[in-house]
Amino acid sequence: MRKIQIILLVLIVIGLGLIFTQKFWVGRLVGFIVKQTPATNSKNDPLNNVYRIGGQEFVLVNGKAEKETALGSASKNILRVFGEPVYGDLDQDGDYDAALLLENETGGSGRFYYAVLAIRDGEGFWPTETMLLGDRIAPQTIEIRDGRAVFNYADRLPLDPMTTAPSIGKSVWVHYDKNTGQIGEWVKDFEGESR
């Protein structure tokens, strides 16, 4: 009788161990799949929306999103809003759109910065594609001027190593084309520009 009790107890322990192990791995897998599943635009506000970087969708909640770089990895791919959104009319429809600077830490030594606009329509904000500004730059300010977003930051000279501190001031003017929904760099006072 004692042997049967011991065998039964061992089988119960093994069964519970398998159940908890299966729940752990299924939970991890489901969590990974949910984090990786593309989401539809939430149309909320610029800090709680969906942004695309390098073909990946990030669902920002309060300005931040995290993804595992690989299943079970401790390394994270983090996307966050750097600073605060700046508001102004970027599509000339009379309401306030937003310009944001996104910071992406991919788990390595790089820290990539992207310009993005969130265009407001009657239902909420719709993010544009992102525009890479640089790796390990020193962001300064975002301004809205003449219906365009101006991203100011410090960068390095083209041949400087990444260990050099950014010290060269740069401004990138981002223009939103309401006909195509695309963004692009606008060169102020470009010779061929029509007025």
ChimeraX attribute file (.defattr): number of C-alpha atoms within 10 A of each C-alpha:
attribute: neighborCount
match mode: 1-to-1
recipient: residues
	/A:1	5
	/A:2	7
	/A:3	8
	/A:4	9
	/A:5	10
	/A:6	11
	/A:7	11
	/A:8	12
	/A:9	12
	/A:10	12
	/A:11	12
	/A:12	12
	/A:13	12
	/A:14	12
	/A:15	12
	/A:16	12
	/A:17	12
	/A:18	12
	/A:19	11
	/A:20	12
	/A:21	12
	/A:22	12
	/A:23	12
	/A:24	12
	/A:25	12
	/A:26	12
	/A:27	12
	/A:28	14
	/A:29	14
	/A:30	12
	/A:31	14
	/A:32	16
	/A:33	12
	/A:34	11
	/A:35	17
	/A:36	15
	/A:37	13
	/A:38	14
	/A:39	14
	/A:40	10
	/A:41	16
	/A:42	15
	/A:43	18
	/A:44	14
	/A:45	18
	/A:46	29
	/A:47	19
	/A:48	18
	/A:49	24
	/A:50	23
	/A:51	24
	/A:52	16
	/A:53	15
	/A:54	8
	/A:55	7
	/A:56	11
	/A:57	19
	/A:58	24
	/A:59	26
	/A:60	19
	/A:61	15
	/A:62	13
	/A:63	19
	/A:64	19
	/A:65	21
	/A:66	18
	/A:67	19
	/A:68	18
	/A:69	14
	/A:70	11
	/A:71	13
	/A:72	11
	/A:73	9
	/A:74	9
	/A:75	14
	/A:76	16
	/A:77	16
	/A:78	18
	/A:79	25
	/A:80	20
	/A:81	20
	/A:82	16
	/A:83	15
	/A:84	15
	/A:85	21
	/A:86	18
	/A:87	18
	/A:88	21
	/A:89	20
	/A:90	27
	/A:91	20
	/A:92	12
	/A:93	11
	/A:94	9
	/A:95	14
	/A:96	17
	/A:97	25
	/A:98	23
	/A:99	27
	/A:100	24
	/A:101	25
	/A:102	24
	/A:103	21
	/A:104	22
	/A:105	17
	/A:106	18
	/A:107	14
	/A:108	9
	/A:109	9
	/A:110	13
	/A:111	16
	/A:112	17
	/A:113	25
	/A:114	20
	/A:115	24
	/A:116	23
	/A:117	29
	/A:118	25
	/A:119	24
	/A:120	22
	/A:121	14
	/A:122	6
	/A:123	8
	/A:124	16
	/A:125	23
	/A:126	23
	/A:127	23
	/A:128	18
	/A:129	18
	/A:130	21
	/A:131	18
	/A:132	14
	/A:133	21
	/A:134	18
	/A:135	18
	/A:136	19
	/A:137	19
	/A:138	19
	/A:139	21
	/A:140	13
	/A:141	14
	/A:142	23
	/A:143	17
	/A:144	19
	/A:145	12
	/A:146	11
	/A:147	15
	/A:148	21
	/A:149	29
	/A:150	22
	/A:151	22
	/A:152	18
	/A:153	20
	/A:154	17
	/A:155	22
	/A:156	21
	/A:157	11
	/A:158	7
	/A:159	6
	/A:160	11
	/A:161	9
	/A:162	15
	/A:163	8
	/A:164	10
	/A:165	14
	/A:166	17
	/A:167	13
	/A:168	12
	/A:169	13
	/A:170	17
	/A:171	15
	/A:172	19
	/A:173	20
	/A:174	23
	/A:175	20
	/A:176	21
	/A:177	12
	/A:178	13
	/A:179	7
	/A:180	7
	/A:181	13
	/A:182	13
	/A:183	18
	/A:184	14
	/A:185	14
	/A:186	16
	/A:187	12
	/A:188	9
	/A:189	9
	/A:190	8
	/A:191	7
	/A:192	6
	/A:193	9
	/A:194	6
	/A:195	4
